[in-house]
Each structure stands twice: as C-alpha cells, then as structure tokens.
Amino acid sequence: MNRTYLIASLLAALVLVCVPLVVSDPYIRHLFIIAFIFAVVASNWDLTLGYCGLFNFGHLTFFGVGTYTAAILAKTAGVTPWLAIPLGGLAAALVGLIIALPVARLKGIYVVLVTFAFSQLALQLVLSQSQITGGAEGMVRLPYLSIGEYKFIRDFKLGYYYVGLGLLVISTVALLLIARSPYGKALRAVRDNEDYATARGISVARQRITVLVASAVLTGVAGGFYAIYLRVAAPEVFSFGTLSLVLSMVLIGGAGSIIGPVFAALALTFGTEALAGVRGMEDARFILIALAMILVLRLAPGGVIDLLSRLRRAH
C-alpha cells in the first residue's frame, strides 16, 4: 500500500471512530456494524483469492462455522459471549485446515468444486442436527454482550459499533502486515507462477494450507460476533446470496488490495439498503450489484482501487 492510501485509510478510520458522536440513529449504526462484519469477511477472503490466487468458494463456511459455534456455546453451553466469539474463530480455523488438506494440490475448477461442496455439507449438517442447531428455523434469543452492569442492548448499539469497528481494525492491520511480510510475498509468488515459486523453494501446498487457516480465523470471529450481535444463528449464513454479496465486495473493491474490499463492503451495505427503500428496487438492487461487478471487472480487473490508482497516475 502506498502512502496515499495509507493516509486515506487512517483518515477513514478516524471518521468511523467519530461517527457515533454525530449519528445517534440506531438503524444507521446497525448498518455500520453489518458493514464492518462483512468487511472483515471480504478482506480475509481476499487473502486467499487476491493474494494466493486460490479460488476458494467455501469461505462463507468459516463465517457460518463461527456463527453457529458462538451460538451453541453461548446459548446451549452457557459460555460467556466474550469467550464464545473468539472460539468461533478457533473452530473456523480447524474447519479451514480440514478443507485445506484435500485442496492443497488441486487446481482450477476442482478447488472451486471441492470448497463449494464443503459449504453445502456444512449447511446440510446444520439442517440435519436440528436438536442442536435449530435446523431451518435457526437459533434465536442468544445471550448479548455486557460488561458488568453495562448491557450492550440498551445503549442504542453504541457498544456493538465499537466492538465491530475494533474487530475490523485488528483484522485489517493483521492482513496488511501479512501482505507486506515475506510470507505475503510467497503467497503472491504462488499466485503469479506456481512453477517459479516451487523452483524458489516455496511449497505451494503449504502456502495454500496456511493461507486458508489464516483467513478462517478472523472470518470465524466475525461470524461469532454476527451471531451474538443479532442474537440469531440461521442457515442463511451459508446461502448463495450471502456468498455472492461478499464476493462482489472482494471483486468490486479490488482483489489483492485488502483495503478495497473494506471500502466496497461499506459502500455496498449502504447502497443496497438505500435501493431497498426505493419502490420497485427491492429485488432489482441485486441485479444492479451484478452489473456493477461486471462493469468494474471490464473496466478495471483490479477493482475500484486499481482504477483509482490509474486515475491518480494519469494526473
């Protein structure tokens, strides 16, 4: 990331910190929280797709595993939500390892098929174990976050806002450090030319396994926070609609940029919600997102971040 985008990102973070000071509407805060969660999921997906070139279509599995792990631990096992949320990330990392092992040496469409099959397997497991997961109806009335006598459900979403923002900041900083590290360079080498990477002593299989596990951790934590915040765990977290929305954030923002999917998540969350309020656009909004994704990929395959970079260099 160059200095311009670093400064822009820091200013954006400062603005987000100050938003609750001027926005008291709980619904607007709710949209920000949802955007923060999806920004974490999208940017972590970008680590495998954009940096390693691994077409992993099972990334939402990690999000769903984190969601249901936190829900089951918090409601059924009585674990405090503060502990259930990070344990969702641990469970997602374990699932990431299970998924990574069979795809470590696969290529192309086979990676897509296997990872997508795992997501459908997770969905069927949730639906079949209704005595634990609630089946198609999901789990409701999950415990909420609190600190002593301070209950997060009574502060007009202020507490959840800052927890979500904190999670996004931690995730983004961690991903940027990974991207700039020697490990990140090895991931890009695998993405650009596997044969060259192998000749340089880089294990393609090892990079794929570690990147899937690494991308699963904070995605699972985001899933756990999602469940505790909404107090609901439903099978929709594994749906194709959720997958396509998050994938559009990655591609429109810019695969291989980390920051791009974060800004795209904020823009698409508020954009789709604004369109939902327009009569006749409730369903058409998803068509518009698809068209936007096609246009961005046609004009700037690197996403909006790449387009902005080219415009800046032109001036």
C-alpha positions, 0 to 999 in steps of 0.5 A: 500500500502506498502512502496515499492510501495509507493516509486515506485509510487512517483518515477513514478510520478516524471518521468511523471512530467519530461517527457515533458522536454525530449519528445517534440513529440506531438503524444507521449504526446497525448498518455500520456494524453489518458493514464492518462484519462483512468487511472483515469477511471480504478482506480475509477472503481476499487473502486467499483469492487476491493474494494466493490466487486460490479460488476458494468458494467455501469461505462463507463456511468459516463465517457460518462455522463461527456463527453457529459455534458462538451460538451453541456455546453461548446459548446451549453451553452457557459460555460467556459471549466474550469467550464464545466469539473468539472460539468461533474463530478457533473452530473456523480455523480447524474447519479451514485446515480440514478443507485445506488438506484435500485442496492443497494440490488441486487446481482450477475448477476442482478447488472451486468444486471441492470448497463449494461442496464443503459449504453445502455439507456444512449447511446440510449438517446444520439442517440435519442436527436440528436438536442442536442447531435449530435446523431451518428455523435457526437459533434465536434469543442468544445471550448479548454482550455486557460488561458488568452492569453495562448491557450492550442492548440498551445503549442504542448499539453504541457498544456493538459499533465499537466492538465491530469497528475494533474487530475490523481494525485488528483484522485489517492491520493483521492482513496488511502486515501479512501482505507486506511480510515475506510470507505475503510475498510467497503467497503472491509468488504462488499466485503469479507462477506456481512453477517459479515459486516451487523452483524458489523453494516455496511449497505451494501446498503449504502456502495454500494450507496456511493461507486458508487457516489464516483467513478462517480465523478472523472470518470465524470471529466475525461470524461469532460476533454476527451471531451474538450481535443479532442474537440469531444463528440461521442457515442463511449464513451459508446461502448463495446470496450471502456468498455472492454479496461478499464476493462482489465486495472482494471483486468490486473493491479490488482483489489483492488490495485488502483495503478495497474490499473494506471500502466496497463492503461499506459502500455496498451495505449502504447502497443496497439498503438505500435501493431497498427503500426505493419502490420497485428496487427491492429485488432489482438492487441485486441485479444492479450489484451484478452489473456493477461487478461486471462493469468494474471487472471490464473496466478495471480487473483490479477493482475500484482501487486499481482504477483509482490508482490509474486515475491518480497516475494519469494526473 
